[in-house]
Amino acid sequence: MPFGASVLDTGGVRFALWAPGVEQIVLELGSDAVALSMARIADGWHRLDLANARAGDRYCFLLPNGLRVPDPASRFNPDDVHGTSQVIDPQAYAWRDGAWHGRPWEESVIYELHVGTFTREGTFETDGYYADYAESPVAQFGLALAQGFIYQGQPSPFRGGAPRGEPGTHLPLAAFVSFLQTHDQIGNRARGERIDSLGNPALVRAARACVLLSPHVPMLFMGEEFAASTPFQYFCDFEPELARAVSQGRREEFGRFAAFASADAQRLAWFGVLNSLSMTLLKFTSPGVPDVYEGHEVINLSLLRDGDYLPLEIHGGHAAHVVAFARRHQGATPVVIAGRLFARLLGELTLAPLGPAVWADTAVAIDVPDGVRLTDVFTGKTLIVRHRRIAVGAAFLHLPVAALMSYSG
């Protein structure tokens, strides 16, 4: 590809960055951060070929103002989004599908799947950024099908009348990828609802048929083909300072929606986050979950697919706010504990429902000997069974959910 880091057939690596507003870019290569000036070529590109570079090398770009940035076209950032990039050679993989020659682009259907989050979304609100589509929505839908983009330079109500978009009518319709929902439309909603949870079913089916049968290339969001109801909320593993800034920014963004402007609405949104954690865990771990729901880059929940399902009794003052069950399978005893009905538990408070101070004497009864150690697959912390019970306050020390594993023999 013309950008990023490309391993050359003749050996070495070509580094390319498109930065038309910058006169000089420095490439820093390897653990020693060797500084190498890149050549500025036509059309805003900066390029450097290095014969001694190879797959696996770490690198970043140094801007004139001293800011170090990873490659925006990086194939792999081992140390998260702000860390250095790593050179990857895609040709090193031994492809086994050489007999398949593909299909014409116009016959394609694209499927958006976030590996590791795949689990078991019309009418729209008219405030916030939906204000751009509030007037004559059916006509605008038809316009999108006919010319690809609705906004091609017209004033945007949401942007205070500023022009939005640019002309695209010269493009062939097969150049557009169309969809009813993506991670942006769903994940950027406060509660992460999918269109099948929001719209009139007949209208959603009609809109989906239009997208699938239009001249555009259609794209389906993970689970859309069976009207998945699981919310898909915004998530990212940011460092604490950036996480706080993003959280505050999203609160301010949703403050422009009438439905989320009040203190009560923000309080409900907080409880929605807590309930989503519980629902996600329960959907991952309930009996009968197919193989596709087990995958996760970090957490292995495959042991929870099969085996006996054993509901567990909850005791204590907040027993009504906890659900728990165990599974028995091939010598393993997974225990799933999830909080519920958080609004009734916390009342007017918006604190995190964590620790013994919240859960007091609430405990899960479990038929295993005292002293058995259980490890939470989310936090890596170990709990010890005492009096054949698991203290919920100890299980919910860091998250209001727990998936505990114990192995025997």
KOLFILO-291723 format. One record per residue: residue in three letters; x, y, z of N, C-alpha, C in turn. Coordinates in steps of 0.001 Angstrom, whole numbers, padded with zeros to 6 digits, always signed. Example, Ala and Ser with C-alpha at 12.3 -4.5 7.8 and 13.67 -1.06 7.14 Angstrom:
! KOLFILO-291723
ALA+013190-005690+007800+012300-004500+007800+013200-003300+007800
SER+012850-002250+007080+013670-001060+007140+012900+000030+007870
This chain:
! KOLFILO-291723
MET+000848-001185+000000+000000+000000+000000+000884+001236+000000
PRO+000407+002393-000479+001270+003570-000644+001626+004261+000662
PHE+000969+003904+001764+001246+004558+003039+001556+003499+004086
GLY+002155+003940+005196+002517+003003+006244+003900+002434+006017
ALA+004154+001265+006583+005432+000577+006461+005239-000654+005588
SER+005952-000722+004469+005806-001825+003521+007136-002541+003372
VAL+007135-003851+003630+008345-004665+003426+008550-004833+001923
LEU+009762-004474+001439+010055-004486+000015+010494-005867-000453
ASP+010162-006202-001692+010573-007494-002264+012091-007607-002334
THR+012765-006483-002492+014226-006480-002607+014924-006437-001247
GLY+014145-006442-000170+014699-006346+001164+014552-004948+001725
GLY+014480-004839+003011+014289-003548+003645+012826-003159+003732
VAL+012578-001932+004179+011224-001451+004420+011087-000035+003878
ARG+009960+000244+003234+009623+001608+002810+008631+002201+003810
PHE+008983+003353+004379+008109+004066+005301+007528+005266+004565
ALA+006217+005431+004624+005554+006538+003932+004481+007142+004827
LEU+004452+008463+004889+003468+009189+005697+002953+010370+004890
TRP+001631+010514+004826+001027+011658+004150+000776+012749+005176
ALA+001550+013827+005075+001430+014954+006007+001694+016235+005234
PRO+000720+016691+004439+000955+017848+003559+001226+019144+004299
GLY+000812+019255+005560+001001+020490+006307+002311+020569+007046
VAL+003172+019560+006884+004438+019518+007622+005595+019466+006627
GLU+006604+020297+006850+007738+020360+005922+008734+019229+006149
GLN+008931+018816+007403+009950+017818+007700+009436+016808+008715
ILE+009604+015525+008399+009236+014424+009302+010487+013610+009586
VAL+010660+013220+010828+011780+012359+011217+011231+011000+011628
LEU+011805+009937+011083+011457+008571+011472+012370+008143+012599
GLU+011786+007659+013690+012578+007080+014778+012393+005572+014742
LEU+013523+004864+014587+013470+003423+014342+014157+002649+015447
GLY+013519+001534+015865+014136+000606+016795+014092+001045+018236
SER+014564+000166+019109+014542+000444+020545+015437+001615+020912
ASP+016442+001892+020071+017331+003021+020325+016799+004323+019743
ALA+015653+004264+019073+015020+005448+018474+015993+006221+017592
VAL+016639+005495+016665+017558+006141+015725+016763+007117+014861
ALA+017212+008391+014824+016483+009440+014109+016950+009524+012664
LEU+016006+009421+011720+016311+009435+010292+015340+010366+009587
SER+015873+011336+008855+015021+012297+008157+014363+011646+006952
MET+013079+011943+006748+012342+011429+005604+012334+012471+004489
ALA+012314+012001+003252+012294+012905+002112+010868+013343+001820
ARG+010675+014647+001651+009353+015161+001272+009248+015091-000249
ILE+008229+014391-000735+008033+014238-002168+006711+014891-002556
ALA+006230+014602-003745+005050+015303-004261+003793+014982-003465
ASP+002826+015897-003530+001471+015719-002998+001437+015492-001491
GLY+002405+016053-000767+002354+015990+000694+002904+014723+001309
TRP+003543+013864+000529+004070+012598+001045+005490+012778+001578
HIS+005808+012008+002618+007157+011893+003164+007531+010417+003098
ARG+008732+010127+002571+009073+008721+002335+010538+008462+002663
LEU+010784+007219+003098+012148+006797+003395+012251+005291+003209
ASP+013211+004844+002376+013497+003423+002187+014733+003062+002997
LEU+014623+002027+003827+015741+001593+004665+016062+000133+004386
ALA+017265-000119+003879+017650-001485+003528+017848-002366+004752
ASN+018180-001756+005913+018459-002554+007106+017244-002722+008014
ALA+016112-002152+007643+014891-002334+008435+014231-003644+008066
ARG+013453-004193+008996+012840-005495+008748+011553-005632+009558
ALA+010779-006664+009238+009552-006946+009987+009881-007146+011460
GLY+009045-006592+012312+009267-006673+013753+009853-005415+014347
ASP+010452-004548+013503+011035-003314+014010+009946-002370+014524
ARG+010262-001666+015608+009367-000646+016135+009748+000709+015530
TYR+008740+001587+015336+009028+002897+014777+007923+003891+015144
CYS+008260+005168+015024+007268+006232+015173+007745+007422+014366
PHE+006918+008446+014270+007266+009656+013531+007411+010819+014499
LEU+008453+011621+014304+008714+012798+015127+008351+014042+014317
LEU+007402+014836+014835+006959+016046+014158+007839+017231+014565
PRO+007825+018308+013787+008667+019464+014103+008422+020063+015481
ASN+007210+019929+016005+006912+020492+017330+007330+019583+018476
GLY+008014+018475+018147+008494+017559+019173+007551+016429+019519
LEU+006364+016415+018921+005386+015373+019216+005751+014083+018486
ARG+005789+012974+019209+006022+011660+018625+004677+010956+018450
VAL+004437+010445+017251+003146+009811+016953+003380+008459+016298
PRO+002502+007481+016556+002587+006215+015829+002122+006418+014398
ASP+002312+005404+013590+001907+005455+012191+000385+005377+012098
PRO-000289+006370+011499-001753+006277+011369-002189+005118+010485
ALA-001263+004565+009677-001576+003398+008847-000933+002135+009405
SER-000631+002138+010687+000036+001008+011319-000795-000268+011233
ARG-000131-001370+010965-000801-002673+011021-000849-003222+012452
PHE+000030-002718+013335+000073-003253+014692+000749-002238+015608
ASN+000075-001927+016719+000647-001089+017775+000682-001910+019054
PRO+001795-002574+019359+001838-003479+020520+001548-002801+021843
ASP+001878-001498+021952+001729-000802+023232+000587+000201+023222
ASP-000531-000149+022556-001730+000679+022551-001599+001816+021549
VAL-002653+002655+021496-002788+003624+020414-001745+004731+020443
HIS-001124+004983+021584-000132+006043+021674+001292+005511+021586
GLY+001462+004188+021588+002790+003597+021547+003346+003521+020142
THR+004563+003008+020043+005196+002879+018737+004492+001820+017889
SER+004643+001971+016579+004100+000990+015646+005135-000110+015400
GLN+004687-001209+014827+005587-002315+014511+005431-002702+013050
VAL+006561-002910+012377+006529-003330+010978+006005-004755+010885
ILE+004995-004961+010046+004405-006275+009821+004528-006618+008339
ASP+004912-007856+008059+005007-008326+006678+003818-009229+006373
PRO+002781-008720+005696+001608-009561+005427+001910-010710+004472
GLN+002998-010587+003698+003344-011661+002767+003959-012867+003466
ALA+004312-012694+004744+004910-013817+005476+003888-014900+005790
TYR+002603-014556+005712+001557-015536+005990+001375-016454+004782
ALA+001299-017744+005028+001122-018724+003949-000369-018867+003649
TRP-000841-018140+002656-002252-018187+002297-002619-019556+001741
ARG-003801-020042+002109-004240-021370+001691-005478-021324+000800
ASP-005811-020136+000286-007020-020018-000524-006697-019491-001919
GLY-005552-019942-002465-005122-019462-003767-006067-019796-004905
ALA-006909-020822-004714-007832-021213-005791-009045-020294-005879
TRP-009259-019461-004835-010419-018566-004848-010023-017234-005457
HIS-010709-016803-006497-010340-015603-007232-011259-014427-006935
GLY-012113-014572-005926-012953-013460-005523-014177-013301-006403
ARG-014959-012241-006060-016163-011935-006811-016113-010462-007213
PRO-016880-010065-008220-016914-008642-008585-017341-007782-007403
TRP-016766-006585-007307-017048-005683-006195-018535-005435-006013
GLU-019257-005246-007125-020676-004917-007016-021508-006084-006501
GLU-020933-007289-006400-021642-008438-005844-021286-008684-004378
SER-020489-007808-003794-019999-008010-002436-021037-007620-001396
VAL-020948-008252-000241-021662-007838+000963-020614-007762+002069
ILE-020489-006599+002696-019490-006404+003742-020138-006668+005095
TYR-019385-007310+005978-019890-007634+007306-018933-007050+008334
GLU-019434-006163+009193-018610-005564+010234-018695-006410+011492
LEU-017556-006985+011876-017505-007846+013055-016310-007444+013903
HIS-016549-007083+015160-015478-006779+016094-015144-008058+016853
VAL-014068-008706+016444-013690-009970+017062-013443-009743+018546
GLY-014030-010594+019365-013846-010464+020801-014966-009704+021483
THR-015824-009062+020700-016974-008386+021304-018277-008927+020747
PHE-018205-009859+019809-019415-010327+019124-020315-011078+020100
THR-021506-010613+020320-022445-011199+021262-023805-011340+020622
ARG-024623-012433+021687-025955-012815+021236-026933-011595+021345
GLU-030246-002605+015103-030540-001742+016080-031387-001131+015173
GLY-036794+002280+011024-036348+002845+012288-036859+004246+012410
THR-037085+004265+013486-037360+005681+013792-036242+006230+014644
PHE-036025+007543+014593-034888+008127+015290-035356+009346+016089
GLU-034613+009695+017074-034855+010968+017746-034567+012089+016769
THR-035102+013303+017023-034902+014408+016082-034025+015498+016675
ASP-033439+015274+017875-032550+016285+018429-031112+015814+018297
GLY-030165+016625+018844-028760+016275+018706-028365+016213+017240
TYR-027442+015333+016934-026973+015261+015545-028001+014650+014600
TYR-029089+014083+015126-030156+013580+014252-030964+014725+013620
ALA-030732+015951+014108-031450+017087+013547-031160+017270+012062
ASP-030018+016797+011612-029688+016906+010189-030612+016075+009302
TYR-031348+015134+009900-032194+014238+009100-033664+014307+009515
ALA-033994+015307+010338-035352+015369+010879-036386+015793+009843
GLU-035988+016620+008882-036935+017128+007887-037024+016167+006704
SER-038238+015716+006399-038495+014820+005258-037576+013607+005272
PRO-037615+012795+006329-036669+011668+006424-036815+010648+005305
VAL-038038+010371+004851-038206+009391+003771-037576+009908+002481
ALA-037788+011194+002196-037182+011776+000997-035664+011764+001086
GLN-035128+012002+002278-033677+011970+002446-033134+010564+002294
PHE-033893+009580+002761-033485+008183+002589-033403+007847+001100
GLY-034404+008289+000342-034386+008064-001101-033227+008775-001771
LEU-032897+009983-001275-031769+010729-001823-030456+009989-001584
ALA-030328+009404-000389-029117+008639-000087-028970+007447-001022
LEU-030087+006760-001323-030034+005628-002243-029699+006074-003658
ALA-030178+007275-004042-030015+007738-005423-028642+008333-005695
GLN-028026+008973-004668-026765+009656-004953-025661+009370-003945
GLY-025899+008467-003023-024837+008065-002097-024832+008853-000812
PHE-024553+010140-000872-024533+010988+000310-025712+011950+000282
ILE-026321+012198+001436-027395+013180+001529-026810+014582+001473
TYR-025808+014843+002315-025228+016176+002379-024062+016296+001404
GLN-024226+017204+000448-023194+017444-000558-022916+018944-000658
GLY-022802+019579+000530-022522+021008+000604-023660+021829+001159
GLN-024811+021190+001491-025947+021940+002024-025687+022368+003472
PRO-026430+023377+003966-026302+023785+005375-026759+022667+006308
SER-026024+022505+007402-026334+021480+008398-027004+022119+009609
PRO-028258+021737+009939-028908+022284+011147-028119+022010+012415
PHE-027547+020819+012539-026805+020458+013744-025544+021302+013897
ARG-024959+021703+012772-023721+022487+012780-023988+023986+012659
GLY-025200+024385+013009-025522+025797+013008-025581+026425+011637
GLY-025899+025621+010613-026005+026147+009259-024733+026078+008449
ALA-023651+025575+009024-022397+025461+008274-022536+024404+007190
PRO-021871+024586+006038-021962+023575+004966-021411+022234+005419
ARG-022042+021181+004940-021598+019833+005286-021456+019007+004006
GLY-020358+018282+003888-020159+017394+002759-019645+018105+001525
GLU-019478+017342+000455-019021+017868-000824-019654+017061-001938
PRO-019709+017596-003156-020401+016899-004245-019836+015504-004494
GLY-020752+014556-004714-020334+013183-005013-021169+012545-006093
THR-021984+013354-006778-022881+012776-007787-022133+012246-009000
HIS-020855+012609-009149-020079+012100-010287-019591+010678-010056
LEU-019731+010175-008836-019240+008834-008512-020267+007771-008894
PRO-019829+006594-009358-020779+005510-009645-021393+004992-008353
LEU-022634+004537-008398-023325+004079-007188-022625+002884-006550
ALA-021931+002072-007345-021214+000924-006787-020003+001345-005963
ALA-019664+002643-005990-018538+003127-005189-018925+003342-003734
PHE-020225+003284-003431-020695+003561-002075-020969+002276-001312
VAL-020610+002273-000035-020956+001195+000887-022052+001728+001799
SER-023221+001094+001788-024372+001586+002543-024766+000613+003641
PHE-025366+001139+004677-025708+000339+005854-026783+001056+006644
LEU-027454+000320+007508-028407+000929+008440-027749+001277+009762
GLN-026632+000607+010079-025987+000843+011355-024542+000371+011283
THR-023663+001052+012035-022281+000630+012202-021899+000853+013661
HIS-020652+000578+013984-020193+000818+015352-020318+002291+015725
ASP-020221+003198+014736-020360+004623+015038-021790+004964+015436
GLN-022761+004581+014598-024153+004926+014899-024612+004288+016206
ILE-024187+003078+016471-024631+002375+017677-023782+002776+018881
GLY-022464+002644+018737-021570+002914+019856-021601+004348+020324
ASN-021944+005288+019430-022010+006688+019833-023357+007094+020404
ARG-024302+006178+020454-025525+006435+021210-025223+006226+022689
ALA-025890+006957+023544-025590+006878+024976-025783+005474+025527
ARG-026794+004759+025008-027077+003424+025537-026695+002312+024566
GLY-026183+002664+023402-025699+001651+022476-026776+000795+021838
GLU-028009+001320+021702-029082+000495+021149-028890+000295+019641
ARG-029284-000878+019163-029278-001167+017728-030616-000742+017128
ILE-030651-000649+015798-031831-000116+015135-033054-001003+015329
ASP-032838-002319+015469-033982-003214+015677-034631-003015+017044
SER-033889-002410+017981-034455-002114+019295-035161-000769+019314
LEU-034961+000039+018266-035484+001402+018265-036661+001609+017336
GLY-036637+000920+016192-037579+001244+015143-038758+000313+015026
ASN-039757+000757+014286-040890-000082+013934-040377-001261+013113
PRO-040660-002513+013520-040092-003675+012817-040375-003683+011321
ALA-041584-003292+010923-041913-003294+009494-041071-002275+008730
LEU-040871-001089+009338-040072-000066+008686-038604-000470+008608
VAL-038113-001098+009672-036719-001550+009661-036502-002604+008582
ARG-037435-003549+008464-037311-004577+007419-037338-003953+006028
ALA-038208-002955+005830-038284-002288+004536-036986-001543+004226
ALA-036452-000830+005220-035200-000101+005007-034058-001058+004725
ARG-034027-002180+005443-032953-003157+005222-033039-003755+003826
ALA-034260-004017+003353-034426-004548+001999-033931-003538+000965
CYS-034203-002249+001193-033732-001217+000261-032210-001192+000199
VAL-031572-001301+001356-030109-001274+001386-029528-002498+000682
LEU-030096-003668+000962-029571-004903+000370-029786-004970-001137
LEU-030868-004361-001622-031202-004447-003043-030775-003219-003834
SER-030169-002243-003173-029756-001025-003874-028512-001304-004704
PRO-028144-000380-005621-026911-000556-006406-025634-000424-005575
HIS-025762+000064-004323-024587+000203-003459-024135-001167-002968
VAL-022906-001228-002462-022434-002434-001787-022964-002396-000356
PRO-023755-003383+000076-024342-003330+001428-023359-003819+002483
MET-023515-003298+003683-022733-003771+004816-023673-004057+005981
LEU-023469-005187+006639-024244-005568+007814-023368-005467+009046
PHE-023917-004926+010119-023194-004854+011382-023390-006149+012151
MET-022391-006568+012870-022364-007864+013536-023673-008194+014249
GLY-024283-009303+013813-025530-009766+014396-026766-009178+013766
GLU-026612-008237+012833-027768-007593+012223-028621-008574+011438
GLU-027974-009623+010902-028724-010567+010070-029771-011335+010865
PHE-029641-011388+012195-030688-012004+013002-031249-011031+014031
ALA-031157-009724+013716-031729-008667+014559-031234-008759+016000
ALA-029909-008856+016160-029323-008939+017501-029774-007756+018352
SER-030075-008032+019606-030575-006986+020498-029519-006497+021478
THR-028369-007160+021548-027348-006784+022509-026823-005385+022246
PRO-026825-004482+023227-026267-003133+022999-024781-003208+022659
PHE-024326-002257+021885-022906-002162+021528-022463-000755+021910
GLN-021936-000623+023133-021611+000693+023650-020147+001044+023416
TYR-019898+002336+023398-018545+002843+023174-017592+002245+024192
PHE-016438+001796+023730-015451+001257+024652-014055+001493+024094
CYS-013100+001696+024961-011703+001797+024565-010862+001742+025829
ASP-009705+001121+025738-008832+000975+026897-007847+002141+026952
PHE-008379+003338+027276-007527+004519+027365-006821+004572+028712
GLU-005691+005298+028737-005049+005563+030021-005939+006536+030798
PRO-005794+006598+032141-006783+007299+032985-007075+008725+032592
GLU-006049+009556+032307-006303+010961+032006-007113+011115+030730
LEU-006750+010360+029682-007487+010432+028429-008897+009866+028604
ALA-009028+008813+029397-010349+008215+029632-011292+009226+030277
ARG-010791+009999+031252-011629+011018+031900-012031+012100+030906
ALA-011076+012507+030053-011377+013557+029079-012419+013080+028072
VAL-012296+011844+027595-013264+011306+026639-014634+011169+027288
SER-014657+010677+028534-015930+010528+029240-016629+011864+029398
GLN-015859+012906+029761-016449+014238+029916-016930+014772+028578
GLY-016165+014546+027530-016564+015009+026215-017851+014365+025742
ARG-018010+013070+026029-019234+012383+025625-020430+012880+026438
ARG-020223+013203+027714-021317+013772+028506-021766+015103+027916
GLU-020795+015932+027515-021137+017222+026924-021844+017047+025593
GLU-021405+016067+024801-022057+015807+023507-023506+015392+023711
PHE-023728+014450+024627-025092+013989+024852-025937+015027+025572
GLY-025282+016020+026198-026035+017101+026812-026810+017916+025789
ARG-026448+017797+024495-027180+018507+023435-028455+017776+023049
PHE-028643+016570+023571-029882+015824+023355-030831+016136+024497
ALA-032063+016470+024155-033046+016776+025195-033244+015603+026142
ALA-033163+014397+025589-033428+013212+026400-032348+012956+027444
PHE-031167+013610+027316-030078+013328+028239-029583+014575+028955
ALA-030314+015676+028818-029846+016929+029392-030075+017013+030892
SER-031078+016327+031408-031417+016456+032824-030524+015576+033687
ALA-030478+015930+034985-029704+015132+035930-030268+013725+036045
ASP-031604+013599+035986-032217+012269+036066-031797+011402+034890
ALA-031730+012012+033696-031339+011238+032525-029894+010784+032639
GLN-029007+011641+033140-027617+011243+033303-027479+010143+034350
ARG-028319+010210+035375-028305+009160+036393-028754+007832+035787
LEU-029800+007869+034958-030264+006648+034304-029202+006093+033364
ALA-028474+006985+032686-027414+006526+031791-026331+005783+032573
TRP-026033+006255+033788-025042+005580+034630-025519+004185+034992
PHE-026776+004047+035350-027296+002721+035664-027329+001833+034418
GLY-027533+002458+033254-027485+001696+032007-026128+001085+031762
VAL-025076+001819+032088-023721+001277+031954-023541+000055+032840
LEU-023983+000172+034088-023843-000942+035030-024635-002165+034561
ASN-025875-001939+034128-026684-003065+033663-026103-003710+032418
SER-025468-002901+031547-024863-003464+030342-023731-004423+030681
LEU-022963-004098+031707-021907-005014+032142-022486-006363+032535
SER-023537-006326+033340-024161-007576+033783-024756-008353+032615
MET-025477-007665+031716-026116-008343+030597-025090-008961+029664
THR-023980-008277+029448-022944-008824+028580-022372-010106+029164
LEU-022053-010093+030459-021512-011297+031084-022516-012439+031029
LEU-023781-012166+031332-024784-013223+031342-025001-013803+029950
LYS-024948-012949+028919-025112-013467+027561-023923-014314+027140
PHE-022715-013945+027586-021531-014734+027270-021563-016094+027941
THR-022148-016176+029130-021959-017358+029963-023203-018216+030145
SER-024332-017822+029591-025551-018604+029763-025482-019901+028967
PRO-026217-020920+029366-026199-022193+028643-026685-022025+027214
GLY-026089-022808+026324-026536-022809+024940-025914-021749+024074
VAL-024959-020980+024593-024317-019946+023787-023448-020610+022727
PRO-023631-020304+021442-022856-020954+020393-021390-020546+020418
ASP-020565-021306+019690-019128-021097+019703-018727-019673+019373
VAL-019448-019014+018448-019027-017700+017972-019030-016672+019085
TYR-019785-016903+020153-019846-015937+021240-018710-016118+022245
GLU-017938-017187+022111-016928-017468+023122-015655-016680+022913
GLY-015384-016268+021658-014085-015711+021333-013821-014374+021998
HIS-012614-014185+022469-012194-012909+023026-010680-012900+023014
GLU-010074-011764+022670-008628-011710+022579-007953-011955+023927
VAL-008631-011627+025018-008011-011696+026339-008659-012738+027224
ILE-009987-012794+027228-010715-013611+028187-011233-014874+027524
ASN-010939-016029+028116-011411-017308+027589-012620-017760+028387
LEU-013789-017735+027728-015025-018155+028387-015558-019456+027794
SER-014704-020206+027084-015184-021407+026406-015638-022480+027383
LEU-015103-022475+028606-015523-023478+029582-016979-023314+029984
LEU-017542-022151+029717-018905-021881+030150-019942-022327+029138
ARG-019493-022915+028011-020461-023288+026983-021261-024520+027392
ASP-020572-025557+027853-021225-026830+028136-021274-027089+029636
GLY-021868-028228+029991-021881-028648+031376-023170-028308+032091
ASP-023250-028762+033352-024450-028558+034157-024595-027094+034548
TYR-025834-026643+034579-026166-025277+034989-026766-025350+036376
LEU-026143-024668+037349-026568-024770+038745-026860-023383+039313
PRO-028125-022982+039395-028442-021699+040037-027961-021699+041491
LEU-027442-020587+041949-026915-020480+043304-027776-019549+044142
GLU-027929-019885+045406-028710-019054+046318-027899-017853+046783
ILE-028604-016741+046946-027979-015511+047422-028557-015191+048796
HIS-027700-014842+049747-028140-014496+051096-027663-013087+051445
GLY-028330-012471+052406-027903-011169+052875-028857-010061+052498
GLY-028520-008859+052933-029419-007721+052793-029679-007274+051365
HIS-028763-007563+050433-028929-007128+049042-029041-008319+048095
ALA-029606-009415+048595-029718-010627+047778-030527-010389+046504
ALA-031510-009502+046556-032355-009251+045388-031597-008557+044262
HIS-030399-008069+044558-029630-007314+043561-028478-008124+042972
VAL-028522-009438+043141-027454-010310+042637-028068-011543+041997
VAL-027502-011964+040877-027846-013242+040266-026549-014032+040128
ALA-026605-015330+040392-025392-016145+040341-025728-017569+039940
PHE-024818-018192+039221-024962-019603+038892-023572-020198+038688
ALA-023505-021528+038798-022254-022252+038577-022441-023217+037427
ARG-021326-023653+036853-021332-024674+035812-020358-025765+036225
ARG-020637-026982+035856-019719-028099+036115-019353-028726+034786
HIS-018048-028718+034461-017643-029249+033166-016184-029685+033216
GLN-015942-030973+033030-014597-031537+032884-013646-031061+033973
GLY-014058-031178+035204-013192-030848+036324-013115-029384+036680
ALA-013787-028522+035927-013774-027089+036214-015114-026664+036794
THR-015078-025661+037670-016305-025133+038262-016336-023625+038086
PRO-016795-023145+036943-016936-021694+036776-018138-021182+037580
VAL-017979-020016+038187-019051-019375+038943-019244-017972+038369
VAL-020473-017662+037984-020801-016366+037406-021649-015583+038399
ILE-021243-014346+038703-021984-013486+039627-022176-012133+038944
ALA-023402-011633+038917-023682-010353+038269-024637-009543+039122
GLY-024375-008241+039194-025288-007343+039899-026505-007031+039045
ARG-027597-006608+039688-028825-006282+038977-029615-005237+039762
LEU-030566-004587+039084-031449-003612+039728-030652-002558+040493
PHE-029649-001986+039795-028738-001050+040463-029439+000222+040921
ALA-030444+000679+040178-031120+001920+040558-031793+001770+041920
ARG-032407+000625+042160-033038+000402+043464-031993+000231+044562
LEU-030853-000332+044213-029792-000556+045196-029175+000759+045659
LEU-028888+001652+044712-028129+002858+045024-028990+004084+045268
GLY-030258+004018+044849-031120+005167+045062-030618+006387+044317
GLU-030474+007509+045022-030041+008754+044405-028533+008829+044213
LEU-027807+007868+044736-026355+007890+044633-025914+007473+043237
THR-024767+007995+042795-024208+007592+041507-022811+007002+041687
LEU-022575+006434+042860-021277+005818+043104-021210+004444+042451
ALA-020008+003917+042329-019842+002585+041761-020237+001550+042810
PRO-021067+000557+042439-021527-000438+043415-020452-001488+043679
LEU-019402-001067+044374-018244-001931+044581-017899-002042+046056
GLY-017408-003228+046439-016826-003433+047744-017808-003745+048851
PRO-017277-004157+050002-018110-004534+051162-018958-003394+051692
ALA-018530-002149+051510-019318-001031+052036-020682-000957+051379
VAL-020795-001392+050127-022071-001390+049420-022818-002689+049654
TRP-022100-003822+049557-022780-005122+049540-022927-005752+050920
ALA-022237-005207+051918-022405-005636+053314-022316-007154+053458
ASP-023381-007784+053997-023321-009224+054289-023809-010087+053135
THR-024065-009518+051971-024583-010287+050841-023546-011297+050384
ALA-023971-012554+050209-023037-013626+049864-023728-014657+048982
VAL-022917-015366+048191-023392-016442+047321-023065-017768+047972
ALA-024081-018610+048157-023864-019937+048732-023368-020874+047638
ILE-022315-021638+047938-021727-022532+046946-021290-023819+047611
ASP-021560-024939+046969-021289-026252+047546-019879-026723+047216
VAL-018906-025993+047736-017504-026395+047611-016860-026216+048981
PRO-015790-026951+049266-015167-026876+050592-014583-025502+050890
ASP-014546-025164+052153-013896-023928+052563-012424-023965+052165
GLY-011890-022825+051854-010489-022732+051484-010219-022830+049993
VAL-011241-023235+049200-011060-023304+047751-010806-021905+047209
ARG-009830-021800+046314-009474-020506+045738-010132-020350+044365
LEU-010759-019224+044143-011416-018918+042879-010751-017693+042271
THR-010435-017764+040988-009768-016657+040297-010738-015973+039354
ASP-010831-014651+039459-011702-013868+038581-011001-013676+037239
VAL-011626-014143+036152-010982-014062+034842-010864-012619+034355
PHE-011638-011689+034917-011567-010299+034501-010416-009551+035174
THR-010220-009783+036471-009234-009006+037224-007993-009804+037600
GLY-008070-011133+037547-006960-011970+037967-006850-012115+039472
LYS-007764-011491+040208-007722-011562+041667-008287-012899+042156
THR-007775-013341+043310-008190-014624+043894-009089-014402+045108
LEU-010186-015157+045169-011075-015146+046323-011031-016512+046989
ILE-011273-016533+048273-011266-017790+049025-012666-018056+049575
VAL-013161-019280+049349-014473-019666+049866-014384-019835+051378
ARG-015285-019174+052109-015336-019291+053565-016784-019566+053968
HIS-016943-020557+054828-018264-020972+055292-019168-021329+054110
ARG-018521-021903+053061-019228-022299+051834-019973-021128+051199
ARG-019379-019968+051304-019977-018777+050709-018905-017907+050053
ILE-019347-017144+049055-018498-016146+048405-019065-014780+048748
ALA-018286-013944+049415-018739-012602+049773-018850-011753+048500
VAL-020035-011213+048236-020240-010429+047023-019375-009174+047050
GLY-019211-008562+048217-018367-007374+048305-016938-007647+047887
ALA-016444-008854+048183-015089-009229+047764-015045-009535+046274
ALA-016106-010201+045760-016155-010518+044328-016307-009261+043488
PHE-017034-008271+044032-017290-007021+043315-016371-005904+043813
LEU-015119-006202+044009-014191-005198+044525-013780-004206+043448
HIS-013704-004691+042180-013260-003835+041076-014319-003651+040002
LEU-015187-004632+039834-016274-004577+038856-017528-005154+039495
PRO-018713-004693+039091-019947-005262+039649-020374-006554+038953
VAL-019405-007281+038414-019603-008601+037822-018357-009421+038123
ALA-018496-010748+038102-017339-011614+038333-017564-012940+037614
ALA-016506-013466+037022-016518-014817+036444-015372-015558+037099
LEU-015692-016418+038041-014697-017059+038891-014447-018490+038432
MET-013175-018895+038430-012818-020227+037956-012068-020968+039037
SER-012414-022249+039177-011703-023132+040086-011432-024438+039365
TYR-010219-024983+039505-009856-026210+038822-009509-027286+039847
SER-009910-028501+039535-009587-029629+040416-008934-030704+039586
GLY-007943-031313+040207-007261-032457+039648-006975-032438+038203
